[in-house]
Amino acid sequence: MKVKKTIVTVLYHVFIAGLGLIMIYPVLWMISGSLKNNPEILSGSLNLIPPEWRWENFSTGWRGFGHVTFTTYFKNSIIITVIATLGTVLSSAVIAYSLARCKYRGRKLIFMVMIGTMLLPGQVVMIPQYLIYNRIGWVGTILPLTVPHFFGAAFFIYLMMQFMAGIPRELDEAAIIDGCSKYSVFTRVVFPLLKPALISTIIIQFYWKWDDYMGPMLYLGKPEKYTVSIAVKLFADATSKTDYGPMFAMSTLSMIPVFLIFLFFNRYLVEGISTSGLKG
Amino acid sequence: MSRAKTDRIESGRSPWNRFIYNDNTVGYIFASPFIIGFLAFTIIPMLSSLYYSCTNFDLINKEKWVGFANYINLFKDERFLNSLKVTFEYVALSVPLKLAFALFIAFLLTRPSKVVSFYRSLYYLPSLIGGSVAVALVWKELFARNGLINLNLRKLGIDTVNWFGNMSTAKWPIILMTAWQFGSSMLIFAAGLKEIPTSYYEAAEIDGANGWQKFWKITMPCLSPVILFNLIMQLISSFMVFTQAFVITGGGPNDATMYYALYLYKQGIQSRNMGYASAMSWVMLIVMGTVTAIVFKTSKHWVFNEADS
């Protein structure tokens, strides 16, 4: 019996780890490709160790396109992502508090509209929004990519409401008895306790925004304003033969911020997702 | 004196304080970002696009009223009808594959083990970076005519596939890439599995239930609200597939991967047929609304509600 159990455990780990390796193989292949030249990448070898470590791919890639280097692209991406993420976290928390913890006329209606916007795919409003931004002169600036994030995002509002359902209401009541107003209950009780959900939101919003390709493509006209995701695509668009080494080198670098955020906050991710309110 | 105390003393004093600490006021102040944002970035754009959908607006010239011509032309437009067809096909193939995989892995990772959180991060990784252009470019290379996959198929003596050259095979790399990003659904499933009381399983064991029975009679019903949530979220995001197709196939070959959002982009942004694209947006809104409503309607039959039992 004991032997059987050990065998099952070993098989389990071999299976999970093996499958996991297959899952991340494309990513590892890309990283190793950043240190190879074209013939080595296109040889079809599954070997991940580069025969020769060609670090020059990074300096070649960093030079970018025209006179714009990846310093500019990274700066643009970081500005847009940080502003958008901050906006999403703060506004969504405030709105979630209103919907989960306040009693007022019209709350149900606002909640239903909010769920409705969650079911509304972004691309449906893409053209309508483009027309509005075009009219008010926002096309060509980072405003369409940042300002709307300060008005909450339904998915995160919902995530935070689920999480708030797990914060005992007695805490609010105790704070009110101690003299807190509804405003200070939010800033002193609910918001601090929301930390895991806030961090889940930061991770998810950060990488959504960092990876976003459609938004920057629609609204950022000039190469000096391009984000990293637009710039990486330019390698493949080059009219001459694609230089895979530098392309993979910059692709690898483009993923580092997302990796870092994930590494720092990973342990909160599962904690911050609560499904308790989905039931019944 | 603490701030909390001042709050209490001040409330109920002046009319201003009575107003500002009123429950309705508090609720609307906290909800105001949503209300303003919804009006400014959803309602106003959507309504104005309803107007534009009945015009021939091209961003440059003054628009002319054309009535329902755009809508009528849409249903005569072979490329549009094809985009609907390939989008539905893509959704029908990729969503079940992705969710089944997410549930399978989430289920495997419920085992209490120290390395499980490491595995979970490993499987989450594709979701984390999968939406990026970088990964789409890697994918394009992997499935290229002389890419890694074909070269290794050849080494094994298997016929190679011209993935992006055939109308019937071009969709598979994109579907696989979507299914590969099952991480966020997996995390939501994992959270749902964690909340199923272990006492249910213990009771079933006493009654002599085997693993398979436990899965279908306890896990699946308890998880059904979470499945519904994941299903809806994935349906919506899959209907709007854009970046992968744009980077990997560009809609080809012969429109085999010309998904709805891609065609919308081509018509609206590239060709500046804003009137036509606005009409497309409204048609898509109606299609999506119908699909979501159908899923919700049928969910009454398969989503287990604890309050009912």
Chai-1 contact restraints between the chains, C-beta under 6 A:
chainA,res_idxA,chainB,res_idxB,connection_type,confidence,min_distance_angstrom,max_distance_angstrom,comment,restraint_id
A,I16,B,Y119,contact,1.0,0.0,6.0,A-B,restraint_1
A,G20,B,L122,contact,1.0,0.0,6.0,A-B,restraint_2
A,M23,B,P126,contact,1.0,0.0,6.0,A-B,restraint_3
A,I24,B,L125,contact,1.0,0.0,6.0,A-B,restraint_4
A,P26,B,V138,contact,1.0,0.0,6.0,A-B,restraint_5
A,M30,B,V138,contact,1.0,0.0,6.0,A-B,restraint_6
A,G44,B,L148,contact,1.0,0.0,6.0,A-B,restraint_7
A,G44,B,L151,contact,1.0,0.0,6.0,A-B,restraint_8
A,S91,B,P33,contact,1.0,0.0,6.0,A-B,restraint_9
A,V94,B,F30,contact,1.0,0.0,6.0,A-B,restraint_10
A,I95,B,A31,contact,1.0,0.0,6.0,A-B,restraint_11
A,I95,B,P33,contact,1.0,0.0,6.0,A-B,restraint_12
A,I95,B,F34,contact,1.0,0.0,6.0,A-B,restraint_13
A,Y97,B,F30,contact,1.0,0.0,6.0,A-B,restraint_14
A,S98,B,G27,contact,1.0,0.0,6.0,A-B,restraint_15
A,S98,B,F30,contact,1.0,0.0,6.0,A-B,restraint_16
A,S98,B,A31,contact,1.0,0.0,6.0,A-B,restraint_17
A,C102,B,V26,contact,1.0,0.0,6.0,A-B,restraint_18
A,C102,B,G27,contact,1.0,0.0,6.0,A-B,restraint_19
A,K103,B,D23,contact,1.0,0.0,6.0,A-B,restraint_20
A,Y104,B,D23,contact,1.0,0.0,6.0,A-B,restraint_21
A,Y104,B,N24,contact,1.0,0.0,6.0,A-B,restraint_22
A,Y104,B,G27,contact,1.0,0.0,6.0,A-B,restraint_23
A,I110,B,A31,contact,1.0,0.0,6.0,A-B,restraint_24
A,L119,B,T292,contact,1.0,0.0,6.0,A-B,restraint_25
A,P121,B,I236,contact,1.0,0.0,6.0,A-B,restraint_26
A,P121,B,M240,contact,1.0,0.0,6.0,A-B,restraint_27
A,Q123,B,M240,contact,1.0,0.0,6.0,A-B,restraint_28
A,Q123,B,A261,contact,1.0,0.0,6.0,A-B,restraint_29
A,V124,B,S281,contact,1.0,0.0,6.0,A-B,restraint_30
A,V124,B,M284,contact,1.0,0.0,6.0,A-B,restraint_31
A,V124,B,L285,contact,1.0,0.0,6.0,A-B,restraint_32
A,V125,B,P45,contact,1.0,0.0,6.0,A-B,restraint_33
A,I127,B,G268,contact,1.0,0.0,6.0,A-B,restraint_34
A,I127,B,A277,contact,1.0,0.0,6.0,A-B,restraint_35
A,I127,B,S278,contact,1.0,0.0,6.0,A-B,restraint_36
A,I127,B,S281,contact,1.0,0.0,6.0,A-B,restraint_37
A,P128,B,P45,contact,1.0,0.0,6.0,A-B,restraint_38
A,P128,B,M46,contact,1.0,0.0,6.0,A-B,restraint_39
A,P128,B,S49,contact,1.0,0.0,6.0,A-B,restraint_40
A,Q129,B,P45,contact,1.0,0.0,6.0,A-B,restraint_41
A,I132,B,P45,contact,1.0,0.0,6.0,A-B,restraint_42
A,P148,B,F41,contact,1.0,0.0,6.0,A-B,restraint_43
A,F151,B,P33,contact,1.0,0.0,6.0,A-B,restraint_44
A,F151,B,G37,contact,1.0,0.0,6.0,A-B,restraint_45
A,G152,B,P33,contact,1.0,0.0,6.0,A-B,restraint_46
A,G152,B,F34,contact,1.0,0.0,6.0,A-B,restraint_47
A,G179,B,A4,contact,1.0,0.0,6.0,A-B,restraint_48
A,G179,B,K5,contact,1.0,0.0,6.0,A-B,restraint_49
A,G179,B,D7,contact,1.0,0.0,6.0,A-B,restraint_50
A,G179,B,R8,contact,1.0,0.0,6.0,A-B,restraint_51
A,C180,B,A4,contact,1.0,0.0,6.0,A-B,restraint_52
A,S181,B,D7,contact,1.0,0.0,6.0,A-B,restraint_53
A,S181,B,Y21,contact,1.0,0.0,6.0,A-B,restraint_54
A,K182,B,V26,contact,1.0,0.0,6.0,A-B,restraint_55
A,Y207,B,L128,contact,1.0,0.0,6.0,A-B,restraint_56
A,D211,B,G131,contact,1.0,0.0,6.0,A-B,restraint_57
A,D211,B,S132,contact,1.0,0.0,6.0,A-B,restraint_58
A,Y213,B,V133,contact,1.0,0.0,6.0,A-B,restraint_59
A,Y213,B,T243,contact,1.0,0.0,6.0,A-B,restraint_60
A,M214,B,F242,contact,1.0,0.0,6.0,A-B,restraint_61
A,S229,B,V133,contact,1.0,0.0,6.0,A-B,restraint_62
A,V232,B,V133,contact,1.0,0.0,6.0,A-B,restraint_63
A,V232,B,A134,contact,1.0,0.0,6.0,A-B,restraint_64
A,K233,B,V133,contact,1.0,0.0,6.0,A-B,restraint_65
A,A236,B,L137,contact,1.0,0.0,6.0,A-B,restraint_66
A,S251,B,A134,contact,1.0,0.0,6.0,A-B,restraint_67
A,S254,B,A134,contact,1.0,0.0,6.0,A-B,restraint_68
A,M255,B,I129,contact,1.0,0.0,6.0,A-B,restraint_69
A,V258,B,L128,contact,1.0,0.0,6.0,A-B,restraint_70
A,V258,B,I129,contact,1.0,0.0,6.0,A-B,restraint_71
A,F262,B,L128,contact,1.0,0.0,6.0,A-B,restraint_72
A,N266,B,S121,contact,1.0,0.0,6.0,A-B,restraint_73
A,I273,B,L187,contact,1.0,0.0,6.0,A-B,restraint_74
A,I273,B,A191,contact,1.0,0.0,6.0,A-B,restraint_75
A,T275,B,A191,contact,1.0,0.0,6.0,A-B,restraint_76
A,T275,B,G192,contact,1.0,0.0,6.0,A-B,restraint_77
A,T275,B,V226,contact,1.0,0.0,6.0,A-B,restraint_78
A,L278,B,P225,contact,1.0,0.0,6.0,A-B,restraint_79
A,L278,B,V226,contact,1.0,0.0,6.0,A-B,restraint_80
A,L278,B,F229,contact,1.0,0.0,6.0,A-B,restraint_81
A,K279,B,P225,contact,1.0,0.0,6.0,A-B,restraint_82
A,K279,B,E306,contact,1.0,0.0,6.0,A-B,restraint_83
A,G280,B,N305,contact,1.0,0.0,6.0,A-B,restraint_84
A,G280,B,E306,contact,1.0,0.0,6.0,A-B,restraint_85
A,G280,B,A307,contact,1.0,0.0,6.0,A-B,restraint_86
